[in-house]
Amino acid sequence: MADTVIRLVPPAGDDSDHASLRAEVRSFLASVADRLPAPGSPTAVDAWLTGWDEDFTRALAERGWIGMTVPVEYGGHGRSFEERFVVTEELLAVGAPVAAHWIADRQIVPSLLKYGTDAQCRGFLPGIVAGEVYFAIGMSEPESGSDLASVRTRATRVDGGWRLNGTKVWTSGAHRAHAFIALARTAPVDPERRHDGLSQFIVDLRAPGVRVSPIVSMNGAHHFNEVFLDDVLVPDDMVFGEIGRGWTQVTSELSFERSGPERFLSTFGVLAANVESGADAASTGALVARTAALHQMSTAVAGALQRGEPADVPAAVVKVLGTELEGDVAEAAALHGDPTGPFGGVPLPAAVTAALDQRPGFTLRGGTTEVLRGVIARGLGAR
């Protein structure tokens, strides 16, 4: 049984080691309170996905809080994943507008360091660290759901590079980002080995043949997009990693996408408001306890990533439990604020309404709950 627990959740480090850094971030946030969402504001919900503020991103970069894990030789700061966790957790807790750099810092940085060429690292990392280069994600496709092996975007070998044709969807920030890393099929599908024949490419989102079309949510928000690739030329020096190794690379990248504090802090402001209101202490206390547990679990994954250990299974655990918590926080705030029963027509605070609107997306992005439970089951040897 002990071995199973260790496989699911690595041992966490001592958070007190970074107390001074945490205090430094809080001091900075207090000094820029006028640039942060007001309490109860809907913009505080999911700010890491929707709060695009390039000036704020550059202010963080000036303090060395973007690209913290990038080696000094690539313009970074050579700090640890645990230190980066402390900074991002504090930013998320106040709903700071960090969407501009979030994807680049969260998963493009470690992916470049693991699979990118030296030229790619030198070409992109200094700009990311400076808060001036932004990325989106080019994985999901229409009608594919979380089944990345079913991607239909194709890359065809041509003189000097590859031609990409296909469509990517749910590409947050693609209308503002400079590039994304696209997953494409470079060999015919083998029904017996569906994960083979996939490769990744760094695509300039302003290149000829790229068309970005907005996807506007039911609440009127726009951060999602559909990206059409029409015979887009990607030069050989923008092949990411190895041709045919795309599946291995993507699953490694997903560990960074699924395990961070954004997977349980998207509705933290709503929870904090519920605590302050004193509503239903028992159920609110249970939500606080779950948040504390996920803090420990997510910190533990950051430590595993720092040590270079596989983290796909614990990351899946954090993502499943974290997104369930975020939705439960929204539901609890709505129910406690409306004594007449499910919402009952009583106006709800804007932040609670925004959290309820976003709840369906919590359990979809980064992999559906059903898919992630399969990842966990395989990690336990149950399937």
C-alpha positions in Angstrom: 0.0 0.0 0.0 2.8 2.4 0.8 4.3 2.0 -2.6 0.9 2.8 -4.2 0.7 6.1 -2.2 4.2 7.1 -3.2 3.4 6.5 -6.9 0.3 8.6 -6.7 1.7 11.5 -4.7 5.5 12.1 -4.4 6.8 13.3 -1.0 6.4 17.1 -0.6 9.2 19.4 0.4 9.3 21.9 3.2 7.4 25.0 2.1 9.0 27.1 4.9 12.2 27.1 2.9 10.6 29.7 0.6 8.9 31.9 3.2 10.9 34.9 2.3 10.1 34.6 -1.4 6.4 34.2 -0.6 6.5 37.3 1.5 8.3 39.2 -1.3 5.6 38.3 -3.8 2.8 39.3 -1.4 4.5 42.6 -0.8 4.7 43.3 -4.6 1.0 42.3 -5.0 0.0 44.7 -2.2 1.9 47.5 -4.0 0.0 46.9 -7.3 -3.4 46.2 -5.7 -5.0 48.8 -8.1 -4.0 46.5 -11.0 -5.6 43.4 -9.6 -9.3 42.4 -9.8 -11.5 43.8 -7.2 -13.0 41.3 -4.6 -16.0 39.6 -6.1 -15.0 40.6 -9.7 -15.7 38.0 -12.4 -12.2 38.8 -13.8 -10.7 37.2 -10.7 -12.1 33.8 -11.8 -9.8 31.9 -14.2 -7.5 34.9 -14.4 -4.6 32.7 -15.5 -6.6 31.9 -18.7 -8.5 35.1 -19.3 -6.6 37.9 -17.6 -4.3 39.0 -20.5 -2.2 42.0 -19.3 1.1 42.4 -21.1 2.2 45.3 -18.9 1.6 43.2 -15.8 3.6 40.3 -17.4 6.5 42.6 -18.0 6.4 43.9 -14.4 6.7 40.3 -13.2 9.5 39.7 -15.7 11.4 42.7 -14.3 11.4 41.0 -10.9 12.6 37.7 -12.3 9.3 35.9 -11.8 8.9 34.6 -15.4 11.1 31.9 -16.7 12.4 31.2 -13.2 13.5 27.7 -14.1 15.3 28.8 -17.3 19.1 28.4 -17.0 21.2 31.6 -16.9 22.8 30.7 -20.2 19.4 31.1 -21.9 18.6 34.4 -20.2 16.8 32.9 -17.2 17.3 32.8 -13.5 18.2 29.1 -12.8 15.7 28.8 -9.9 13.8 25.7 -8.9 10.3 24.4 -9.7 9.4 24.8 -6.0 10.3 28.5 -6.1 8.3 29.0 -9.3 5.4 27.2 -7.6 5.4 29.7 -4.7 5.3 32.7 -7.0 2.5 31.3 -9.2 0.4 30.2 -6.3 0.5 33.7 -4.8 -0.4 35.3 -8.1 -3.3 32.9 -8.7 -4.7 33.4 -5.1 -5.4 37.1 -5.9 -6.6 36.5 -9.5 -3.6 38.3 -11.0 -3.8 38.8 -14.8 -1.1 36.4 -15.9 -2.6 34.9 -19.1 -0.2 36.5 -21.5 2.8 34.5 -20.3 1.1 31.6 -18.6 1.3 28.9 -21.2 4.8 29.9 -22.3 6.1 29.9 -18.8 4.2 26.8 -17.6 4.8 24.3 -20.3 6.7 25.7 -23.3 9.8 26.6 -21.1 10.3 23.1 -19.7 9.4 21.5 -23.0 12.0 23.6 -24.9 14.6 22.7 -22.3 13.8 19.0 -22.6 13.3 18.6 -26.4 14.2 21.9 -28.1 17.4 22.5 -30.0 20.0 24.9 -28.7 19.0 27.3 -31.4 15.3 27.1 -30.5 16.1 27.6 -26.8 18.2 30.7 -27.7 15.6 31.9 -30.1 12.6 31.7 -27.7 13.6 31.5 -24.1 15.1 35.0 -23.6 11.9 36.5 -25.0 9.7 34.4 -22.7 11.8 35.3 -19.7 11.5 39.0 -20.6 7.7 38.7 -20.8 7.7 39.6 -24.5 7.1 36.2 -26.3 3.7 34.4 -25.8 2.7 30.9 -26.8 -0.6 29.0 -27.2 -1.2 25.2 -27.3 -1.8 23.3 -30.6 -3.0 19.9 -29.4 -6.8 19.6 -29.4 -8.8 19.2 -32.6 -12.5 19.3 -33.6 -14.4 16.1 -32.9 -11.3 14.6 -31.1 -12.1 15.5 -27.5 -9.2 14.3 -25.3 -8.1 11.6 -27.8 -4.9 13.2 -29.0 -4.0 10.1 -31.0 -6.9 10.8 -33.3 -5.5 14.1 -34.6 -6.0 14.7 -38.3 -3.7 17.6 -38.8 -1.0 16.4 -41.2 2.5 17.4 -41.8 4.0 16.6 -45.2 7.7 16.6 -46.0 8.8 19.2 -48.6 12.0 20.8 -49.6 13.4 22.7 -46.6 10.6 21.8 -44.2 7.1 20.6 -43.7 3.6 21.7 -44.9 0.9 21.6 -42.2 -2.8 21.2 -43.0 -5.5 20.9 -40.4 -7.4 22.6 -37.6 -6.6 23.1 -33.9 -9.3 24.2 -31.4 -9.6 25.6 -27.9 -6.3 27.4 -28.5 -6.5 30.0 -25.6 -4.8 33.2 -26.5 -3.9 32.2 -30.1 -5.2 35.6 -31.4 -2.5 37.3 -29.4 0.2 34.7 -29.1 3.3 34.6 -31.3 3.5 30.8 -31.8 2.2 27.4 -30.7 3.6 23.9 -30.7 1.3 21.9 -33.0 0.9 18.1 -32.8 0.5 16.6 -36.3 0.6 13.3 -38.0 3.7 12.6 -40.1 3.0 8.9 -40.9 -0.2 7.0 -41.7 -2.3 5.7 -38.8 -1.3 2.2 -37.7 -4.5 0.8 -36.0 -2.4 -1.3 -33.7 -0.1 1.5 -32.6 -2.2 4.7 -32.9 0.3 6.8 -30.9 3.1 6.3 -33.5 3.7 8.6 -36.4 3.0 11.9 -34.5 5.4 14.8 -34.4 5.5 18.4 -33.1 6.2 21.6 -34.9 6.7 25.2 -33.7 4.3 27.2 -35.8 4.5 31.0 -36.2 0.9 32.1 -35.7 1.4 35.0 -38.0 2.8 32.9 -40.9 1.1 32.7 -44.3 -1.7 30.1 -44.3 -2.5 30.5 -40.6 -6.0 31.8 -39.8 -7.2 32.4 -36.2 -11.0 32.4 -35.7 -12.5 33.4 -32.3 -14.6 31.1 -30.2 -16.8 33.3 -28.0 -18.2 31.6 -24.9 -21.8 31.7 -23.9 -21.0 34.4 -21.3 -19.5 36.6 -24.1 -15.8 36.0 -23.1 -13.2 35.4 -25.8 -10.0 33.6 -25.0 -10.6 30.4 -27.0 -9.9 30.2 -30.7 -9.9 27.8 -33.7 -6.7 27.9 -35.7 -6.8 26.8 -39.3 -3.5 25.7 -40.9 -3.7 25.9 -44.7 -0.5 24.6 -46.3 1.6 26.3 -43.7 5.3 26.0 -44.2 7.3 25.1 -41.1 11.1 25.1 -41.8 13.2 22.2 -40.6 14.7 24.3 -37.8 11.2 24.5 -36.2 10.7 20.8 -36.0 10.2 20.3 -32.3 12.0 17.2 -30.9 12.1 14.1 -33.0 9.9 13.2 -35.9 7.7 10.4 -34.8 8.2 11.0 -31.1 5.3 13.5 -30.7 3.2 11.3 -28.4 6.1 10.9 -25.9 6.8 14.6 -26.0 3.1 15.6 -25.6 2.5 13.3 -22.6 5.6 14.8 -20.9 4.3 18.3 -21.6 0.9 17.5 -20.1 2.6 16.8 -16.7 3.3 20.5 -16.6 -0.1 21.5 -17.8 -2.1 19.3 -15.3 -0.2 19.6 -12.0 0.1 23.3 -11.3 -1.8 25.4 -8.7 -4.1 26.8 -11.4 -5.9 23.4 -11.3 -7.3 24.2 -7.9 -7.1 28.0 -7.5 -9.2 29.2 -10.4 -12.1 29.9 -8.0 -10.0 30.7 -4.9 -11.3 34.2 -4.6 -14.8 32.8 -4.4 -13.8 30.4 -1.6 -12.0 33.2 0.3 -15.2 35.3 0.1 -17.2 32.4 1.4 -14.9 32.0 4.3 -15.1 35.7 5.1 -18.9 35.7 5.0 -19.0 32.9 7.6 -21.5 30.9 5.5 -22.0 27.3 6.5 -18.7 26.8 8.4 -18.8 23.0 8.1 -19.0 22.7 4.3 -16.7 25.7 3.8 -14.2 24.1 6.2 -14.3 21.0 4.1 -13.5 23.0 1.0 -10.6 24.7 2.7 -9.2 21.4 3.8 -9.4 20.1 0.3 -7.6 23.2 -1.0 -4.8 22.7 1.6 -4.4 19.0 0.6 -4.2 20.0 -3.1 -1.6 22.6 -2.2 0.5 19.8 -0.7 0.0 17.5 -3.6 0.8 20.1 -6.2 3.9 21.2 -4.3 4.9 17.5 -4.3 4.6 17.3 -8.1 6.7 20.4 -8.4 9.4 18.7 -6.4 9.2 15.6 -8.5 9.6 17.7 -11.7 12.6 19.4 -10.1 14.2 16.0 -9.5 13.4 14.9 -13.0 11.0 12.2 -11.9 8.0 11.0 -14.0 5.0 13.0 -12.9 2.2 12.1 -15.3 0.2 10.0 -12.8 0.4 12.4 -9.8 -0.3 15.3 -12.2 -3.4 13.5 -13.3 -4.5 13.1 -9.7 -4.0 16.8 -9.0 -5.9 17.8 -12.1 -8.9 15.5 -11.4 -9.2 16.5 -7.7 -8.4 20.1 -8.3 -11.0 20.7 -11.0 -13.7 19.0 -9.0 -12.8 21.3 -6.1 -13.0 24.4 -8.2 -16.5 23.5 -9.4 -17.6 22.5 -5.9 -16.5 25.9 -4.6 -18.7 27.6 -7.2 -21.7 25.5 -6.3 -21.2 26.0 -2.6 -20.9 29.8 -2.9 -24.1 29.9 -5.0 -26.1 27.7 -2.7 -25.0 29.4 0.5 -25.7 32.8 -1.0 -29.2 31.8 -1.9 -31.2 30.2 1.0 -34.2 29.6 -1.2 -32.6 26.6 -3.0 -30.7 26.2 -6.2 -30.1 29.9 -7.0 -33.9 30.5 -6.8 -33.7 33.6 -9.0 -31.8 35.5 -6.4 -29.0 37.6 -8.0 -25.5 36.1 -7.3 -22.2 38.0 -6.9 -20.6 38.4 -10.3 -17.6 36.2 -9.3 -19.9 33.3 -8.4 -21.8 33.6 -11.6 -18.5 33.6 -13.5 -17.3 30.5 -11.6 -20.6 28.7 -12.4 -20.2 29.6 -16.1 -16.7 28.2 -16.2 -17.4 25.0 -14.2 -18.0 22.8 -17.3 -14.7 23.9 -18.7 -12.8 23.0 -15.5 -13.2 19.3 -16.1 -12.4 19.4 -19.8 -9.3 21.5 -20.4 -6.0 19.6 -19.9 -7.9 16.3 -20.4 -11.3 15.2 -19.4 -11.9 13.6 -16.0 -12.7 10.3 -17.6 -9.4 10.2 -19.6 -7.4 11.2 -16.5 -9.0 8.5 -14.4 -7.8 6.1 -17.1 -4.2 7.5 -16.7 -4.4 7.0 -12.9 -5.8 3.5 -13.3 -2.9 2.6 -15.6 -0.5 4.1 -13.1 -1.9 1.8 -10.4 -1.7 -1.2 -12.7 -5.5 -1.5 -12.7 -5.9 -1.5 -16.5 
